[in-house]
Amino acid sequence: MKRHAGWSGLVRKARRWPWLAGMVAAAGACQVGAQPWNLAMAQLPQPDGGQTTVFYPTLATESAHRQGPFDLAWAANAVPAAGQRRLVVISHGSGGSPWVHADLARSLVAAGHVVAVPQHQGDNIDDPSSPGPDSWARRPREVSQAIDRVAGDPRLAPVLQLDAVGVFGGSAGGHTALSMAGGAWSASRFRDHCLQHMADDFSSCVGFITRLDGSWLDAPKLWLARRVIAWRFNDEQLQRHTDHRVRAVVAMVPFAADFDPASLAAPAVPLGLVTAALDVNQVPRFHAQAVLQACAPRCQVLMHLANGSHGAMLSPLPPLAPGSLGAQLLGDPPGFDRQATLPRLHRCLSSFFTHHLSLPATTTTADGPRPATAPPGSTACAIPP
């Protein structure tokens, strides 16, 4: 593949300036990503009966596949395209599936990455039996297990370098991502948040069961929710789980009110956030904005969706019946241009991971080792759509 005439000179300079080396590697990966790779998909069985869905580059021909309400395309169980690739793990939201992240997975694969989506036990589309803190405690370990599972697959292992892995998650998956960045949370902090802010953050506390609608039923809804949450969630033990292989994390519209802010003040790895001003499912001031207040300036908002809501993390978006609870919590607000915005967001996320997964794990500063970060403006979010 022919490259720009100045490329070799830039490579020579990068050998002398380490910060530039990371940018050169990221740019090279983007050039490689321009190759006509197709999307392959395979599923790896989990011991709990679920599946880890893996998307990866291939030269095989894609074919159409119907998954639930979605018309998608990939080459099933195809031979991976040759190369050495980085892994990005996507943690799906509560009651989620891999298919609502297919567009992001395609963008990451086009950038040369392999994408793994573990099925979170008890909190997925097939088994929604234990969402919330019970699932949040399992999810980070399930991310590590997914890395191990992909590493043990004889088809995928030869094309992977697993010393630097990325993690993306939205909503409950964003909670997982923050945990992998070093965040610590507890069930009792979830309880305390809900008892104090139940009326203002109702959906975060009760999920997709019901909403407050201004009727006389609001009072009994609030009373019952407070009683159940106060009874169930008393564990004050801070939950922590990190993985030395994880080197970059993005949390999009995360549930985050139960994190100890001090645990996010100095993220263990480069941390990017995607926020949505009109999110009514996880009200930003209690969640995404609270994370930013805790971690700034050692984290960055990759993109702020001024007209976006919670469902912007899903692409494709499942069909939502007009007026339904799902439409109220996940539907796009008027004025949100999904077709223009989300491809740009996906390119932004792909570039963030390409850049950070090509950097050394740490840089040395006067205060000691710190997670390696990009120079300001070096991620794809500064690139026009």
Residue pairs with C-beta under 8 A, 6 or more apart in sequence:
1 31
1 32
1 35
3 31
10 20
10 24
11 24
13 20
14 20
14 21
14 23
14 24
15 21
18 360
18 363
19 375
22 355
22 356
22 358
22 359
22 360
22 372
22 374
23 355
23 374
23 375
23 378
25 358
25 359
26 351
26 354
26 355
26 358
26 378
29 111
29 112
29 354
29 358
30 111
30 351
30 354
32 83
32 112
33 110
33 111
33 112
33 350
33 354
37 57
37 58
37 59
37 81
37 109
37 110
37 112
38 57
38 58
38 59
38 60
38 61
38 62
38 74
38 75
38 78
39 55
39 56
39 57
39 58
39 62
39 73
39 74
39 75
39 105
39 106
39 109
40 55
40 56
40 57
40 58
40 60
40 74
40 75
40 76
40 77
40 78
40 79
40 80
41 53
41 54
41 55
41 56
41 65
41 74
41 75
41 76
41 77
42 53
42 54
42 56
42 76
42 77
42 78
42 153
42 155
42 156
43 51
43 52
43 53
43 54
44 51
44 52
44 54
44 149
44 150
44 153
45 51
45 52
46 52
46 118
46 119
46 121
46 145
46 149
48 121
50 118
50 119
50 120
50 121
50 124
50 126
50 127
51 119
52 116
52 117
52 118
52 119
52 146
52 149
52 150
53 98
53 116
53 117
53 119
54 114
54 115
54 116
54 117
54 150
54 153
54 156
55 74
55 102
55 105
55 106
55 108
55 109
55 114
55 115
55 117
56 80
56 81
56 85
56 109
56 114
56 115
56 156
56 159
57 80
57 81
57 83
57 85
57 109
57 110
57 112
57 114
58 75
58 78
58 79
58 80
58 81
59 79
59 81
60 75
60 78
60 79
61 75
62 73
62 74
62 75
63 73
63 74
63 75
63 76
64 71
64 72
64 73
65 71
65 72
65 73
65 74
65 76
66 72
67 97
67 99
68 97
68 99
68 125
68 318
69 318
69 319
70 99
70 102
70 316
70 318
72 99
72 102
79 155
80 114
80 155
80 156
80 158
80 159
81 159
82 159
83 112
83 159
84 159
84 160
84 161
85 112
85 113
85 114
85 159
85 160
85 161
86 112
86 113
86 114
86 160
86 161
86 164
86 165
86 166
86 353
86 354
86 357
86 358
87 113
87 114
87 115
87 116
87 147
87 150
87 160
87 162
87 165
87 166
88 108
88 113
88 114
88 115
88 116
88 165
88 166
88 167
88 168
88 353
88 357
89 115
89 116
89 117
89 118
89 143
89 146
89 147
89 165
89 166
89 167
89 168
90 98
90 101
90 104
90 105
90 115
90 116
90 117
90 167
90 168
90 169
90 173
91 117
91 118
91 120
91 139
91 143
91 167
91 168
91 169
91 172
91 173
91 174
91 176
91 177
92 98
92 100
92 101
92 117
92 119
92 120
92 124
92 169
92 172
92 173
93 100
93 169
93 170
93 171
93 172
93 173
93 313
93 314
94 123
94 128
94 131
94 132
94 135
94 171
94 172
94 207
94 208
95 123
95 124
95 125
95 128
95 131
95 208
96 120
96 123
96 124
96 125
96 171
96 172
96 173
97 119
97 124
97 125
98 105
98 117
98 119
99 316
100 314
100 315
100 316
100 317
100 318
101 117
101 314
101 315
102 315
102 316
103 315
103 316
103 342
103 343
103 346
104 115
104 168
104 315
104 346
104 349
105 115
105 117
106 346
107 343
107 346
107 347
107 349
107 350
108 115
108 346
108 349
108 350
108 353
109 115
110 350
111 350
111 351
111 353
111 354
112 354
113 166
113 350
113 353
113 354
113 357
114 150
114 156
114 159
114 160
116 146
116 147
116 149
116 150
117 146
118 142
118 143
118 145
118 146
118 149
119 126
120 135
120 138
120 139
120 142
120 172
121 127
121 130
121 135
121 138
121 142
122 128
122 129
122 130
122 131
122 134
122 135
122 138
123 130
123 131
123 135
123 139
123 172
131 172
131 207
132 190
132 207
133 187
133 190
133 233
133 235
133 258
135 172
136 172
136 175
136 176
136 179
136 185
136 239
137 239
139 172
139 173
139 175
139 176
139 179
140 176
140 179
140 180
140 241
140 242
140 243
141 241
143 167
143 176
143 180
143 243
143 246
144 241
144 243
147 162
147 165
147 243
147 245
150 156
150 157
150 160
150 162
151 157
151 160
151 162
162 245
163 245
163 247
164 245
164 247
164 248
164 356
164 357
164 358
164 361
165 243
165 245
165 246
165 247
165 357
166 246
166 247
166 248
166 249
166 250
166 353
166 356
166 357
167 176
167 177
167 180
167 181
167 246
167 248
167 249
167 250
168 177
168 249
168 250
168 252
168 349
168 353
169 175
169 176
169 177
169 250
169 251
169 252
169 254
170 251
170 252
170 253
170 254
170 274
170 313
170 314
171 252
171 253
171 254
171 255
171 281
171 282
171 310
171 313
172 255
173 252
173 254
173 313
174 251
174 252
174 253
174 254
174 255
174 256
174 313
175 185
175 251
175 254
175 255
175 256
177 249
177 250
177 251
177 254
178 185
178 249
178 251
178 254
178 256
178 259
178 264
178 271
178 291
179 185
179 239
179 240
179 241
179 242
180 241
180 242
180 243
180 246
180 249
180 269
181 242
181 246
181 249
181 251
181 264
181 267
181 268
181 269
181 271
182 240
182 242
182 263
182 264
182 266
182 267
182 268
182 269
183 256
183 259
183 260
183 263
183 264
183 267
184 238
184 239
184 240
184 259
184 260
184 263
185 238
185 239
185 258
185 259
185 260
185 263
186 235
186 236
186 237
186 238
186 239
186 258
186 260
187 233
187 234
187 235
187 236
187 258
188 233
188 234
188 235
188 236
189 257
189 258
189 259
189 260
190 229
190 233
190 257
190 258
191 229
191 230
191 232
191 233
191 234
193 201
193 204
193 205
193 257
193 258
193 286
194 201
194 204
194 205
194 225
194 226
194 229
195 226
195 229
195 230
197 257
197 286
198 205
198 222
198 225
198 226
199 212
199 222
200 283
200 286
201 257
201 282
201 283
201 286
202 211
202 212
202 221
202 222
202 225
203 211
203 280
203 281
203 282
203 329
204 255
204 257
204 281
204 282
204 283
204 286
204 287
205 225
205 229
206 221
206 225
208 325
208 326
208 329
210 221
210 325
211 325
211 328
211 329
212 218
212 221
212 222
238 260
238 263
240 263
242 268
246 269
247 269
247 270
247 356
247 357
247 359
247 361
247 371
248 269
248 270
248 272
248 352
248 353
248 356
248 357
249 267
249 269
249 270
249 271
249 272
250 271
250 272
250 273
250 274
250 302
250 349
250 352
250 353
251 271
251 272
251 273
251 274
251 288
251 291
252 273
252 274
252 312
252 313
253 274
253 275
253 276
253 279
253 281
253 282
253 287
253 288
253 310
253 312
253 313
254 273
254 282
254 287
254 288
254 291
255 282
255 287
256 282
256 286
256 287
256 288
256 290
256 291
257 286
257 287
257 290
259 290
259 291
259 294
261 290
261 293
261 294
262 294
264 271
264 291
264 294
264 295
264 299
265 294
265 295
265 298
266 295
266 298
267 295
267 298
267 299
267 371
268 371
269 356
269 371
270 299
270 356
270 371
270 372
270 373
270 374
271 295
271 298
271 299
271 300
272 299
272 300
272 301
272 302
272 349
272 352
272 379
273 288
273 291
273 292
273 299
273 300
273 301
273 302
274 301
274 302
274 303
274 304
274 305
274 312
274 313
274 345
274 349
275 284
275 288
275 289
275 292
275 301
275 303
275 304
275 305
276 284
276 288
276 304
276 305
276 308
276 309
276 310
276 312
277 284
277 304
277 305
277 306
277 307
277 308
278 305
278 307
278 308
278 309
278 333
278 336
279 287
279 288
279 308
279 309
279 310
280 309
280 310
280 328
280 329
281 309
281 310
281 329
281 330
282 288
282 310
291 299
292 299
292 301
300 379
302 348
302 349
302 352
302 379
302 381
303 344
303 345
303 348
303 381
305 312
305 336
305 341
305 345
307 333
307 335
307 336
307 337
308 332
308 333
308 336
308 341
309 330
309 331
309 332
309 333
309 336
310 329
310 330
311 317
311 320
311 329
311 330
311 331
311 332
312 332
312 336
312 338
312 341
312 342
312 345
314 330
315 338
315 342
315 346
317 330
317 332
317 338
318 326
320 326
320 327
320 330
320 331
321 327
332 338
340 385
343 385
344 385
347 380
347 383
347 385
348 379
348 380
348 381
348 383
349 380
350 380
351 379
351 380
351 381
351 383
352 379
352 380
352 381
355 374
355 378
355 379
356 372
356 373
356 374
359 372
359 374
360 372
361 371
361 372
362 369
362 370
362 371
362 372
363 369
363 370
363 371
363 372
363 373
364 370
